[in-house]
């Protein structure tokens, strides 16, 4: 008998055979990543159907009478802010996922919950098909993922990570709309609603938060035949009236010290919880290199993200008009930042794209810019995208009377943001709790 050749002496073992297999091609890898994003989103929404105290691995195992290891793998994977091809081998196997969904069927009685479970079952079906196509078992899929170095064409950026393609879209969008900006700025400052003393920075309400937002188009240009310039925002709510839209309140104002001259005219239209600001140029004719900065006059009250289902806070920047740069900052009070996990997503703009915590795997672009953590305070606020950005951020904190040292900053900064896409900074208040963090 001729001895087999392997890394474990002369005995041929299955792991050696798997290691010799080819990695995934670029097409196969892209398909695996899409299945992973879909499965991650659907399963995450299913876990959120459980009461908060049953979303940890051990508690879920006891509640659903499932294997503890299966629940721990499920919780650990869905608690991550993102998903990739590797997610498919980090999750429980197909049988374990079906057991989880079957147990959830017995626990879930409302129509929306049953609909979500059906969506998750379809995602598991797609996973089973993919495993059959790419290896026949989860173990063989893991080996092919580990062997990715054997297929150089499997590595590379997503198409929307190519700045040249995004610049092409920018130029086409500018030609179509007749408007474009050098830089678009989105700034949000979020804190718990202050306690009875009303002092910013003190321990606040656990039921509501306050958000102050700023929008700016800098170095803005427009042809005479350009489509109108509109900026949307939320209407300030009256917390004492159960969170209904506040009456007789000016929702936003132009910041004169940061706008170019002559000043544009601002006309606001309020409809329930939404306000649309139409910005008219001060003079007839084309617009060249104008700066328009619009900010809330007062905070907008909203439910605390930890109390939402699922417990997720989201801040969106929708690219209405083409821009060479997007500078999107969110400053969270440290009470909020210490309780959540931050992530960044980019989505194709659809009518329901900003629906709270919707399962959006089908609209999400692969790749995208990195989420930057600016640290505490304003030391990291400066940006090459706008020379006065640190000054603008400091002005907003001073204007609202907030202690900047009590906040943590997060940033999305990208050249040639995708026109008609939505950039979303998401803050998951359930991920740390599910992993046993305080």
C-alpha positions as CSV (number, residue, x, y, z in Angstrom):
1,X,0.0,0.0,0.0
2,X,1.4,3.4,-1.0
3,X,1.2,5.8,1.9
4,X,-1.0,8.9,1.5
5,X,0.6,12.3,1.5
6,X,-0.7,14.8,4.1
7,X,0.4,17.3,6.7
8,X,-0.5,14.9,9.5
9,X,2.3,12.3,8.9
10,X,1.4,9.6,6.3
11,X,-2.3,9.6,7.2
12,X,-4.5,11.5,4.8
13,X,-7.1,13.5,6.7
14,X,-10.1,15.4,5.4
15,X,-8.8,18.8,6.5
16,X,-5.8,18.3,4.2
17,X,-8.1,17.6,1.2
18,X,-10.2,20.6,2.0
19,X,-7.2,22.9,2.3
20,X,-6.2,21.8,-1.3
21,X,-9.5,22.9,-2.7
22,X,-9.9,26.1,-4.7
23,X,-11.0,29.4,-3.1
24,X,-14.2,31.2,-4.2
25,X,-14.2,33.1,-7.5
26,X,-15.3,36.7,-7.5
27,X,-18.8,35.8,-8.6
28,X,-19.1,33.1,-6.0
29,X,-17.8,35.4,-3.3
30,X,-20.2,38.2,-4.2
31,X,-23.1,35.7,-4.1
32,X,-22.0,34.4,-0.7
33,X,-21.8,38.0,0.7
34,X,-25.3,38.8,-0.6
35,X,-26.7,35.7,1.0
36,X,-24.9,36.5,4.3
37,X,-26.2,40.1,4.4
38,X,-29.7,38.9,3.8
39,X,-29.5,36.1,6.4
40,X,-27.9,38.5,8.9
41,X,-30.6,41.1,8.6
42,X,-33.5,38.6,8.7
43,X,-32.2,36.7,11.7
44,X,-31.4,39.9,13.6
45,X,-35.0,41.0,13.1
46,X,-36.2,37.6,14.4
47,X,-34.0,37.8,17.5
48,X,-35.6,41.3,18.2
49,X,-39.0,39.6,18.4
50,X,-37.9,38.1,21.8
51,X,-38.2,40.1,25.0
52,X,-35.0,42.0,25.8
53,X,-34.2,39.6,28.7
54,X,-34.2,36.6,26.3
55,X,-31.9,37.8,23.6
56,X,-28.7,36.6,25.2
57,X,-27.4,33.1,24.3
58,X,-28.1,31.3,27.6
59,X,-31.5,33.0,28.1
60,X,-32.5,32.2,24.6
61,X,-31.5,28.6,25.0
62,X,-33.7,28.3,28.1
63,X,-36.6,30.2,26.7
64,X,-36.8,28.3,23.4
65,X,-35.5,25.0,24.7
66,X,-32.7,24.9,22.1
67,X,-29.0,23.9,22.2
68,X,-27.0,26.5,24.1
69,X,-24.2,26.5,21.6
70,X,-26.6,27.1,18.7
71,X,-28.1,30.1,20.5
72,X,-24.7,31.5,21.4
73,X,-23.5,31.3,17.8
74,X,-26.7,32.9,16.6
75,X,-26.5,35.8,19.1
76,X,-22.8,36.4,18.6
77,X,-23.2,36.6,14.8
78,X,-26.3,38.7,14.6
79,X,-24.9,41.1,17.3
80,X,-22.2,42.2,14.9
81,X,-22.9,45.4,12.9
82,X,-22.1,43.9,9.6
83,X,-22.0,40.6,7.6
84,X,-19.7,39.1,5.0
85,X,-19.2,35.7,3.4
86,X,-17.5,34.5,6.7
87,X,-20.8,35.0,8.5
88,X,-22.1,31.9,6.7
89,X,-19.7,29.7,8.6
90,X,-20.0,31.6,11.9
91,X,-23.8,31.0,12.1
92,X,-25.3,27.7,13.2
93,X,-25.9,25.2,10.5
94,X,-29.0,25.0,8.4
95,X,-30.6,22.5,10.8
96,X,-29.9,24.7,13.8
97,X,-31.3,27.7,12.1
98,X,-34.5,25.8,11.2
99,X,-34.8,24.7,14.8
100,X,-34.5,28.3,16.0
101,X,-37.2,29.5,13.6
102,X,-39.5,26.6,14.4
103,X,-39.3,27.4,18.1
104,X,-39.9,31.1,17.3
105,X,-43.0,30.1,15.4
106,X,-44.5,28.6,18.5
107,X,-43.7,31.8,20.5
108,X,-44.8,34.4,17.9
109,X,-48.5,35.1,17.5
110,X,-48.8,38.5,15.8
111,X,-49.0,38.8,12.0
112,X,-45.9,41.0,11.6
113,X,-43.8,38.5,13.6
114,X,-45.0,35.6,11.5
115,X,-44.2,37.5,8.3
116,X,-40.7,38.2,9.6
117,X,-40.1,34.5,10.4
118,X,-41.3,33.6,6.8
119,X,-38.7,36.0,5.4
120,X,-36.0,34.4,7.6
121,X,-37.0,30.9,6.5
122,X,-36.6,32.0,2.8
123,X,-33.1,33.3,3.7
124,X,-32.2,29.9,5.2
125,X,-33.5,28.1,2.1
126,X,-31.2,30.3,0.0
127,X,-28.3,29.5,2.3
128,X,-28.9,25.8,1.9
129,X,-28.9,26.1,-1.8
130,X,-25.7,28.1,-1.8
131,X,-23.9,25.6,0.4
132,X,-24.9,22.9,-2.1
133,X,-23.5,25.0,-4.9
134,X,-20.2,26.0,-3.2
135,X,-19.2,22.9,-1.3
136,X,-22.0,20.6,-0.1
137,X,-21.5,21.3,3.6
138,X,-20.8,24.2,5.9
139,X,-17.3,22.7,6.6
140,X,-16.4,22.6,2.9
141,X,-17.6,26.1,2.4
142,X,-15.4,27.2,5.3
143,X,-12.4,25.6,3.5
144,X,-13.2,27.3,0.3
145,X,-13.4,30.6,2.1
146,X,-10.0,29.9,3.7
147,X,-8.6,29.1,0.4
148,X,-9.4,32.5,-1.1
149,X,-5.8,33.2,-1.9
150,X,-5.8,30.6,-4.7
151,X,-8.2,32.7,-6.7
152,X,-6.8,36.2,-7.2
153,X,-9.9,37.4,-9.1
154,X,-12.0,36.8,-6.0
155,X,-10.3,39.7,-4.2
156,X,-11.1,43.3,-5.0
157,X,-13.2,46.2,-4.2
158,X,-17.0,46.5,-4.7
159,X,-17.9,48.5,-7.7
160,X,-19.2,51.4,-5.7
161,X,-15.8,51.6,-3.9
162,X,-14.3,52.9,-7.2
163,X,-14.1,56.7,-6.9
164,X,-13.9,57.0,-10.7
165,X,-17.3,55.3,-11.1
166,X,-18.8,57.5,-8.4
167,X,-17.3,60.6,-10.1
168,X,-19.0,59.6,-13.3
169,X,-22.3,59.4,-11.5
170,X,-21.6,62.8,-9.9
171,X,-21.0,64.5,-13.3
172,X,-24.1,62.9,-14.8
173,X,-26.3,63.8,-11.8
174,X,-25.0,67.4,-11.9
175,X,-25.8,67.7,-15.6
176,X,-29.3,66.2,-15.1
177,X,-30.3,68.3,-12.0
178,X,-28.4,71.4,-12.9
179,X,-27.1,71.6,-9.3
180,X,-24.0,70.4,-7.5
181,X,-21.9,71.2,-4.5
182,X,-18.3,71.0,-3.5
183,X,-19.2,69.6,0.0
184,X,-22.4,68.5,1.6
185,X,-22.4,68.6,5.4
186,X,-24.7,66.7,7.8
187,X,-24.3,67.2,11.6
188,X,-26.4,65.6,14.3
189,X,-26.0,66.1,18.1
190,X,-27.9,63.6,20.2
191,X,-28.4,63.4,24.0
192,X,-30.9,62.0,26.5
193,X,-33.6,64.5,27.3
194,X,-32.2,66.4,30.3
195,X,-33.5,65.7,33.8
196,X,-35.6,68.1,35.9
197,X,-32.8,70.6,36.3
198,X,-32.6,70.9,32.5
199,X,-28.8,71.1,32.6
200,X,-27.1,69.7,29.6
201,X,-24.7,66.9,30.4
202,X,-26.5,65.7,33.5
203,X,-28.1,62.3,33.6
204,X,-31.2,62.5,31.4
205,X,-34.4,60.8,30.6
206,X,-34.5,57.1,29.7
207,X,-37.6,57.5,27.6
208,X,-36.7,60.2,25.1
209,X,-33.7,61.8,23.4
210,X,-33.0,65.2,21.9
211,X,-31.5,65.7,18.5
212,X,-30.2,68.9,16.9
213,X,-29.4,68.7,13.2
214,X,-27.5,70.9,10.7
215,X,-27.5,70.7,7.0
216,X,-25.2,72.6,4.6
217,X,-24.4,72.7,0.9
218,X,-21.0,74.4,0.5
219,X,-19.6,75.7,-2.8
220,X,-23.0,75.2,-4.3
221,X,-23.6,75.9,-8.0
222,X,-26.8,75.9,-10.1
223,X,-27.9,76.7,-13.6
224,X,-30.9,78.9,-14.2
225,X,-32.9,75.8,-15.3
226,X,-31.9,73.7,-12.2
227,X,-34.5,71.8,-10.2
228,X,-35.4,73.6,-6.9
229,X,-33.2,73.2,-3.9
230,X,-35.0,71.6,-1.0
231,X,-33.8,70.3,2.3
232,X,-35.9,68.1,4.5
233,X,-35.9,67.9,8.3
234,X,-38.1,66.7,11.3
235,X,-40.6,68.9,13.0
236,X,-39.8,69.6,16.7
237,X,-42.1,67.5,18.9
238,X,-43.8,68.6,22.1
239,X,-42.8,66.0,24.7
240,X,-45.5,67.3,27.1
241,X,-48.1,66.5,24.5
242,X,-47.1,62.9,24.0
243,X,-44.6,63.5,21.3
244,X,-47.0,65.2,18.9
245,X,-45.7,67.8,16.4
246,X,-45.1,71.2,18.1
247,X,-47.3,74.1,17.0
248,X,-46.1,77.5,16.1
249,X,-42.4,76.8,16.3
250,X,-39.9,77.8,13.6
251,X,-38.2,74.5,12.9
252,X,-34.9,75.8,11.4
253,X,-32.9,78.9,10.5
254,X,-30.0,79.9,8.3
255,X,-26.8,80.5,10.1
256,X,-25.8,83.9,8.8
257,X,-22.2,83.7,10.0
258,X,-21.6,80.6,7.8
259,X,-23.7,81.5,4.7
260,X,-22.3,83.4,1.8
261,X,-23.7,86.8,0.7
262,X,-26.2,87.7,-0.5
263,X,-28.3,85.5,1.8
264,X,-30.8,83.1,0.2
265,X,-34.4,83.1,1.1
266,X,-35.8,80.2,3.2
267,X,-39.4,79.0,2.9
268,X,-40.6,76.1,5.1
269,X,-43.6,73.8,4.6
270,X,-44.7,71.7,7.6
271,X,-46.7,68.5,7.2
272,X,-47.0,66.5,10.5
273,X,-43.7,65.2,11.5
274,X,-41.8,66.4,8.4
275,X,-40.7,69.9,7.3
276,X,-39.4,70.7,3.8
277,X,-37.3,73.9,3.4
278,X,-37.2,75.4,-0.1
279,X,-34.1,77.6,-0.5
280,X,-34.5,80.3,-3.1
281,X,-31.5,82.3,-4.4
282,X,-31.4,85.9,-3.4
283,X,-30.8,87.1,-6.9
284,X,-32.0,85.9,-10.3
285,X,-29.6,84.0,-12.6
286,X,-27.2,81.1,-12.0
287,X,-25.6,80.4,-8.6
288,X,-21.9,80.2,-8.2
289,X,-20.0,78.9,-5.2
290,X,-22.7,79.7,-2.6
291,X,-22.6,78.4,1.0
292,X,-26.0,77.6,2.6
293,X,-26.1,76.4,6.2
294,X,-29.4,75.5,7.8
295,X,-29.7,74.4,11.5
296,X,-32.5,73.5,13.9
297,X,-33.5,76.3,16.3
298,X,-34.3,73.7,19.0
299,X,-33.9,70.0,19.7
300,X,-36.2,67.4,18.2
301,X,-37.6,65.0,20.8
302,X,-37.8,61.3,19.9
303,X,-38.2,58.0,21.7
304,X,-35.1,56.6,23.2
305,X,-33.6,54.1,20.7
306,X,-33.2,51.5,23.5
307,X,-37.0,51.4,23.8
308,X,-37.7,50.8,20.1
309,X,-38.2,47.5,18.4
310,X,-35.6,46.6,17.5
311,X,-33.5,48.8,19.8
312,X,-31.8,50.7,17.0
313,X,-31.1,54.4,16.5
314,X,-30.4,55.7,12.9
315,X,-29.2,58.9,11.4
316,X,-29.5,59.3,7.6
317,X,-28.1,61.6,5.0
318,X,-29.9,61.3,1.7
319,X,-27.9,62.6,-1.3
320,X,-30.5,64.7,-3.0
321,X,-28.1,66.6,-5.1
322,X,-24.7,65.6,-6.4
323,X,-21.7,66.6,-4.3
324,X,-18.0,66.1,-4.5
325,X,-17.7,65.3,-0.8
326,X,-20.0,64.2,2.0
327,X,-19.1,65.1,5.5
328,X,-21.5,63.4,7.9
329,X,-20.9,63.7,11.7
330,X,-23.0,62.3,14.6
331,X,-22.1,63.3,18.2
332,X,-23.7,61.1,20.8
333,X,-23.8,61.9,24.5
334,X,-21.5,59.4,26.3
335,X,-24.5,58.0,28.1
336,X,-25.8,56.8,24.7
337,X,-22.4,56.0,23.2
338,X,-21.5,53.6,26.0
339,X,-24.6,51.6,25.5
340,X,-24.6,51.0,21.7
341,X,-22.5,49.7,18.8
342,X,-22.1,52.0,15.8
343,X,-22.0,51.0,12.2
344,X,-22.2,52.6,8.7
345,X,-24.3,51.4,5.7
346,X,-25.0,52.8,2.3
347,X,-28.4,52.1,0.6
348,X,-30.0,52.6,-2.7
349,X,-32.7,55.2,-2.2
350,X,-36.3,53.7,-2.1
351,X,-39.5,55.2,-0.7
352,X,-39.1,53.2,2.6
353,X,-35.3,53.4,2.9
354,X,-35.5,55.4,6.1
355,X,-38.2,53.3,7.8
356,X,-36.9,52.5,11.2
357,X,-34.7,49.4,11.4
358,X,-36.2,47.9,8.3
359,X,-34.6,44.8,6.9
360,X,-32.7,46.4,4.0
361,X,-30.4,43.7,2.7
362,X,-31.9,44.1,-0.7
363,X,-31.1,47.8,-1.0
364,X,-27.7,47.9,0.6
365,X,-24.6,48.6,-1.5
366,X,-21.6,46.3,-0.8
367,X,-18.5,48.0,0.4
368,X,-18.6,51.7,1.3
369,X,-16.6,54.2,3.4
370,X,-15.3,53.3,6.8
371,X,-16.9,54.6,10.0
372,X,-14.5,56.9,11.8
373,X,-14.6,57.3,15.6
374,X,-13.6,60.9,16.4
375,X,-13.2,60.3,20.2
376,X,-14.6,62.5,22.9
377,X,-15.0,66.2,22.6
378,X,-14.1,68.3,19.6
379,X,-10.4,67.5,19.1
380,X,-11.2,65.4,16.0
381,X,-13.8,67.7,14.5
382,X,-11.6,69.4,11.9
383,X,-11.8,68.1,8.3
384,X,-10.1,68.8,5.0
385,X,-13.5,68.7,3.4
386,X,-14.4,72.1,4.9
387,X,-11.9,74.5,6.4
388,X,-14.4,75.9,8.9
389,X,-15.9,72.6,10.0
390,X,-14.4,72.5,13.5
391,X,-15.6,76.1,14.0
392,X,-19.1,75.2,12.8
393,X,-19.3,72.2,15.1
394,X,-18.2,74.2,18.1
395,X,-20.7,76.9,17.2
396,X,-23.5,74.4,17.2
397,X,-22.6,73.1,20.7
398,X,-22.3,76.6,22.1
399,X,-25.6,77.6,20.4
400,X,-27.4,74.8,22.2
401,X,-25.5,75.1,25.5
402,X,-24.2,71.5,25.3
403,X,-21.0,70.4,27.0
404,X,-19.0,69.1,24.0
405,X,-16.7,67.1,26.4
406,X,-19.6,64.9,27.2
407,X,-20.1,63.7,23.6
408,X,-18.4,61.1,21.4
409,X,-18.1,61.8,17.6
410,X,-18.6,59.4,14.7
411,X,-18.0,60.4,11.0
412,X,-18.6,59.2,7.5
413,X,-16.5,61.1,5.0
414,X,-16.4,60.2,1.4
415,X,-15.4,61.6,-2.0
416,X,-18.2,61.6,-4.6
417,X,-21.0,60.1,-2.5
418,X,-23.4,58.1,-4.6
419,X,-26.1,60.4,-5.9
420,X,-29.6,59.3,-4.8
421,X,-28.2,57.0,-2.1
422,X,-28.7,57.1,1.6
423,X,-25.8,57.0,4.0
424,X,-26.9,55.6,7.4
425,X,-25.1,55.7,10.8
426,X,-26.8,53.1,12.8
427,X,-26.5,52.7,16.6
428,X,-27.5,49.3,17.9
429,X,-28.6,49.4,21.6
430,X,-29.2,45.6,21.7
431,X,-25.9,44.2,20.5
432,X,-23.9,44.8,23.7
433,X,-26.7,43.6,26.0
434,X,-27.0,40.4,23.9
435,X,-23.3,39.7,24.3
436,X,-23.5,40.2,28.1
437,X,-22.0,43.7,28.2
438,X,-23.4,46.3,30.6
